[in-house]
Amino acid sequence: VAVAGGFKVTGALAVVSPGADGVESASATPTFRWEDDSSEDLYRVALFDALGTQVWETEGNFDPGGSKPATVSYDGPALTPGMYYQFCAISVKGGVPISSTEDLKGVFYAE
């Protein structure tokens, strides 16, 4: 297998909340927090419902600087109480995704 010279394997972005250590409850307007990727230009954040439907997406520079977690507040359509959701954050550099939160993290249900 040939690998391009610029290919690099990176770790996942650690989820801080909600859903870092398992499913948890969250408010109707949750704030998503994840470990900052120091080399990103911006983040893409999406929210999916339990059926896999994307219900919200945003993009921007959510880097707080220093060693603080990256943070974005949900401002999409009203969440359905009791419905399960998962957020995903992807760090992007030069228009190319470089890392993302883990597939089984970031799961919560709306209060």
Secondary structure, 3 states (H helix, E strand, C coil): CCCCCCCCCCCCECEEECCCCCCEEECCCCEEEECCCCCCCEEEEEEEECCCCEEEEEEECCCCCCCCCEEEECCCCCCCCCCEEEEEEEEEECCEEEEEECCCCCEEEEC
